[in-house]
Amino acid sequence: MFDIKKIKEIIDEEIAKSRKMGEHAGGSGHLAFRSIIKFELSEPKEIQHKGNLAYELTCKYDIYTETEFLHPPEEDEVYTEHYTDKFLFDKDSNIIELSNDK
Protein backbone atom coordinates (compact mmCIF):
# COMPACT_ATOMS: atom_id res chain seq x y z
CA MET A 1 0.00 0.00 0.00
CA PHE A 2 1.22 3.49 -0.84
CA ASP A 3 1.71 5.41 2.42
CA ILE A 4 1.77 9.18 1.71
CA LYS A 5 3.03 9.97 5.23
CA LYS A 6 6.05 7.69 4.71
CA ILE A 7 6.62 9.19 1.24
CA LYS A 8 6.62 12.71 2.72
CA GLU A 9 9.26 11.65 5.26
CA ILE A 10 11.42 10.15 2.49
CA ILE A 11 11.09 13.32 0.41
CA ASP A 12 11.98 15.50 3.42
CA GLU A 13 15.12 13.41 4.02
CA GLU A 14 16.12 13.60 0.36
CA ILE A 15 15.69 17.39 0.27
CA ALA A 16 17.62 17.84 3.52
CA LYS A 17 20.49 15.78 2.13
CA SER A 18 20.62 17.12 -1.43
CA ARG A 19 19.98 20.79 -0.62
CA LYS A 20 22.27 20.87 2.43
CA MET A 21 19.68 22.01 4.94
CA GLY A 22 20.48 23.18 8.45
CA GLU A 23 23.33 25.17 9.93
CA HIS A 24 26.47 26.04 7.94
CA ALA A 25 29.60 28.07 8.42
CA GLY A 26 31.22 29.72 5.43
CA GLY A 27 34.93 29.97 4.75
CA SER A 28 35.08 33.18 6.77
CA GLY A 29 33.30 31.55 9.71
CA HIS A 30 30.00 33.40 9.27
CA LEU A 31 26.93 31.34 10.11
CA ALA A 32 23.90 30.60 7.96
CA PHE A 33 20.85 28.37 8.39
CA ARG A 34 18.91 26.85 5.46
CA SER A 35 15.27 25.85 5.96
CA ILE A 36 12.15 25.12 3.93
CA ILE A 37 9.68 27.99 4.10
CA LYS A 38 7.10 26.71 1.59
CA PHE A 39 6.25 23.12 0.62
CA GLU A 40 3.65 21.74 -1.80
CA LEU A 41 3.30 18.06 -2.69
CA SER A 42 1.06 16.87 -5.49
CA GLU A 43 -1.26 13.91 -5.17
CA PRO A 44 0.42 10.64 -6.24
CA LYS A 45 -0.27 9.70 -9.84
CA GLU A 46 -0.17 6.00 -10.79
CA ILE A 47 1.92 5.39 -13.91
CA GLN A 48 3.74 2.55 -15.62
CA HIS A 49 7.54 2.76 -15.42
CA LYS A 50 9.57 0.12 -17.26
CA GLY A 51 6.60 -2.24 -17.12
CA ASN A 52 5.97 -1.80 -13.39
CA LEU A 53 3.53 0.23 -11.35
CA ALA A 54 5.05 3.49 -10.09
CA TYR A 55 3.82 6.62 -8.36
CA GLU A 56 4.78 10.07 -9.61
CA LEU A 57 4.75 13.08 -7.28
CA THR A 58 5.82 16.65 -7.88
CA CYS A 59 7.21 18.64 -5.00
CA LYS A 60 7.52 22.44 -5.08
CA TYR A 61 9.37 24.14 -2.27
CA ASP A 62 11.32 27.24 -1.32
CA ILE A 63 14.49 27.27 0.74
CA TYR A 64 15.40 30.37 2.72
CA THR A 65 18.98 31.01 3.83
CA GLU A 66 19.03 32.98 7.05
CA THR A 67 22.34 34.70 7.70
CA GLU A 68 23.77 36.48 10.70
CA PHE A 69 23.67 39.72 8.69
CA LEU A 70 20.58 41.89 8.78
CA HIS A 71 18.83 42.88 5.57
CA PRO A 72 15.56 44.65 4.83
CA PRO A 73 12.48 42.44 4.24
CA GLU A 74 12.29 43.41 0.57
CA GLU A 75 15.60 41.58 0.06
CA ASP A 76 14.24 38.26 1.37
CA GLU A 77 13.86 37.03 -2.22
CA VAL A 78 17.64 37.30 -2.68
CA TYR A 79 18.03 34.65 0.04
CA THR A 80 15.24 32.39 -1.26
CA GLU A 81 15.72 29.54 -3.74
CA HIS A 82 12.76 27.98 -5.58
CA TYR A 83 12.72 24.30 -6.56
CA THR A 84 10.48 21.80 -8.30
CA ASP A 85 11.43 18.13 -7.98
CA LYS A 86 9.69 15.16 -9.57
CA PHE A 87 9.87 11.85 -7.70
CA LEU A 88 9.02 8.37 -8.95
CA PHE A 89 8.41 5.75 -6.26
CA ASP A 90 7.88 2.03 -6.61
CA LYS A 91 5.09 0.21 -4.78
CA ASP A 92 7.46 -0.33 -1.82
CA SER A 93 8.07 3.42 -1.40
CA ASN A 94 11.61 3.37 -2.83
CA ILE A 95 12.74 6.30 -4.97
CA ILE A 96 13.34 4.92 -8.46
CA GLU A 97 13.86 8.24 -10.22
CA LEU A 98 14.35 11.86 -9.19
CA SER A 99 14.57 14.91 -11.41
CA ASN A 100 15.45 18.32 -10.01
CA ASP A 101 14.62 21.69 -11.47
CA LYS A 102 15.58 25.02 -9.98
MARZAPA-756380 format. One line per 4 residues: their letters; for each residue x, y, z of N, C-alpha, C. Coordinates in steps of 0.05 Angstrom, whole numbers, always signed. Example, Ala and Ser with C-alpha at 12.3 -4.5 7.8 and 13.67 -1.06 7.14 Angstrom:
BEGIN
as) +264 -114 +156 +246 -90 +156 +264 -66 +156 ~ +257 -45 +142 +273 -21 +143 +258 +1 +157;
***
This chain:
BEGIN
mfdi) +17 -24 +0 +0 +0 +0 +18 +25 +0 ~ +9 +45 -14 +24 +70 -17 +18 +88 +7 ~ +38 +93 +24 +34 +108 +48 +45 +137 +44 ~ +27 +156 +41 +35 +184 +34 +51 +196 +57;
kkik) +45 +189 +82 +61 +199 +105 +90 +190 +103 ~ +94 +165 +97 +121 +154 +94 +135 +167 +71 ~ +121 +171 +49 +132 +184 +25 +141 +212 +32 ~ +125 +227 +46 +132 +254 +54 +158 +254 +71;
eiid) +161 +235 +89 +185 +233 +105 +210 +227 +88 ~ +206 +210 +68 +228 +203 +50 +236 +228 +33 ~ +216 +242 +24 +222 +266 +8 +236 +287 +26 ~ +227 +291 +50 +240 +310 +68 +269 +303 +73;
eeia) +275 +277 +77 +302 +268 +80 +319 +273 +56 ~ +308 +268 +32 +322 +272 +7 +329 +302 +3 ~ +309 +319 +8 +314 +348 +5 +335 +357 +25 ~ +333 +348 +50 +352 +357 +70 +381 +349 +62;
ksrk) +383 +325 +51 +410 +316 +43 +420 +330 +17 ~ +403 +331 -3 +412 +342 -29 +415 +373 -29 ~ +399 +386 -13 +400 +416 -12 +415 +427 +11 ~ +428 +409 +26 +445 +417 +49 +431 +436 +68;
mgeh) +410 +425 +80 +394 +440 +99 +408 +442 +126 ~ +399 +461 +142 +410 +464 +169 +431 +485 +171 ~ +447 +483 +192 +467 +503 +199 +493 +499 +183 ~ +504 +521 +174 +529 +521 +159 +547 +544 +167;
aggs) +573 +540 +164 +592 +561 +168 +608 +564 +143 ~ +609 +589 +133 +624 +594 +109 +654 +595 +114 ~ +670 +599 +93 +699 +599 +95 +709 +620 +114 ~ +694 +642 +117 +702 +664 +135 +691 +659 +164;
ghla) +676 +637 +167 +666 +631 +194 +638 +643 +200 ~ +627 +657 +181 +600 +668 +185 +579 +646 +183 ~ +559 +648 +201 +539 +627 +202 +515 +632 +184 ~ +503 +611 +175 +478 +612 +159 +461 +587 +166;
frsi) +435 +590 +163 +417 +567 +168 +397 +566 +145 ~ +396 +542 +132 +378 +537 +109 +354 +521 +118 ~ +330 +531 +111 +305 +517 +119 +284 +520 +98 ~ +265 +501 +97 +243 +502 +79 +222 +522 +90;
ikfe) +214 +541 +73 +194 +560 +82 +167 +556 +68 ~ +167 +540 +46 +142 +534 +32 +145 +506 +20 ~ +123 +490 +22 +125 +462 +12 +98 +454 +1 ~ +98 +445 -23 +73 +435 -36 +79 +408 -48;
lsep) +62 +388 -43 +66 +361 -54 +41 +353 -69 ~ +44 +345 -94 +21 +337 -110 +10 +311 -100 ~ -14 +304 -109 -25 +278 -103 -10 +258 -120 ~ -6 +233 -109 +8 +213 -125 -8 +205 -150;
keiq) +7 +202 -172 -5 +194 -197 +6 +166 -204 ~ -12 +147 -208 -3 +120 -216 +5 +120 -245 ~ +29 +110 -251 +38 +108 -278 +53 +81 -282 ~ +58 +74 -306 +75 +51 -312 +103 +61 -318;
hkgn) +123 +48 -305 +151 +55 -308 +166 +29 -313 ~ +176 +26 -337 +191 +2 -345 +176 -23 -339 ~ +150 -22 -345 +132 -45 -342 +122 -50 -314 ~ +129 -32 -295 +119 -36 -268 +103 -12 -259;
laye) +86 -17 -239 +71 +5 -227 +89 +24 -212 ~ +85 +50 -216 +101 +70 -202 +82 +93 -194 ~ +92 +109 -176 +76 +132 -167 +93 +157 -172 ~ +82 +177 -186 +96 +201 -192 +85 +224 -174;
ltck) +103 +239 -162 +95 +262 -146 +113 +285 -153 ~ +101 +309 -153 +116 +333 -158 +117 +349 -132 ~ +140 +358 -125 +144 +373 -100 +155 +401 -107 ~ +141 +421 -98 +150 +449 -102 +157 +460 -74;
ydiy) +180 +472 -72 +187 +483 -45 +207 +506 -48 ~ +208 +522 -28 +226 +545 -26 +245 +541 -3 ~ +270 +547 -7 +290 +545 +15 +300 +574 +20 ~ +299 +581 +46 +308 +607 +54 +334 +604 +70;
tete) +354 +620 +63 +380 +620 +77 +380 +644 +95 ~ +379 +638 +121 +381 +660 +141 +410 +663 +148 ~ +419 +688 +148 +447 +694 +154 +448 +710 +180 ~ +472 +713 +190 +475 +730 +214 +476 +759 +208;
flhp) +474 +766 +182 +473 +794 +174 +445 +803 +170 ~ +438 +827 +179 +412 +838 +176 +408 +848 +147 ~ +384 +846 +137 +377 +858 +111 +347 +866 +113 ~ +339 +885 +96 +311 +893 +97 +293 +871 +85;
peed) +268 +870 +94 +250 +849 +85 +247 +847 +54 ~ +249 +869 +41 +246 +868 +11 +269 +853 -2 ~ +290 +847 +12 +312 +832 +1 +310 +802 +8 ~ +288 +793 +21 +285 +765 +27 +287 +747 +3;
evyt) +277 +757 -20 +277 +741 -44 +306 +734 -53 ~ +325 +751 -47 +353 +746 -54 +363 +721 -39 ~ +352 +715 -16 +361 +693 +1 +342 +669 -2 ~ +324 +669 -21 +305 +648 -25 +310 +634 -52;
ehyt) +311 +607 -51 +314 +591 -75 +288 +575 -79 ~ +280 +573 -105 +255 +560 -112 +262 +534 -127 ~ +249 +512 -119 +254 +486 -131 +229 +471 -138 ~ +231 +455 -159 +210 +436 -166 +224 +410 -171;
dkfl) +217 +389 -156 +229 +363 -160 +206 +343 -167 ~ +213 +324 -184 +194 +303 -191 +205 +277 -182 ~ +189 +263 -166 +197 +237 -154 +181 +215 -166 ~ +194 +192 -172 +180 +167 -179 +186 +147 -157;
fdkd) +165 +135 -146 +168 +115 -125 +157 +89 -135 ~ +169 +67 -126 +158 +41 -132 +136 +34 -111 ~ +124 +11 -114 +102 +4 -96 +111 +0 -67 ~ +138 -3 -63 +149 -7 -36 +160 +19 -25;
snii) +153 +41 -37 +161 +68 -28 +191 +74 -31 ~ +204 +61 -50 +232 +67 -57 +233 +88 -79 ~ +251 +107 -78 +255 +126 -99 +268 +111 -123 ~ +255 +111 -146 +267 +98 -169 +277 +119 -189;
elsn) +268 +143 -187 +277 +165 -204 +272 +192 -191 ~ +290 +210 -195 +287 +237 -184 +298 +257 -204 ~ +282 +277 -211 +291 +298 -228 +288 +325 -214 ~ +309 +340 -214 +309 +366 -200 +308 +389 -220;
dk) +294 +410 -213 +292 +434 -229 +293 +458 -211 ~ +311 +476 -216 +312 +500 -200 +298 +523 -214;
***
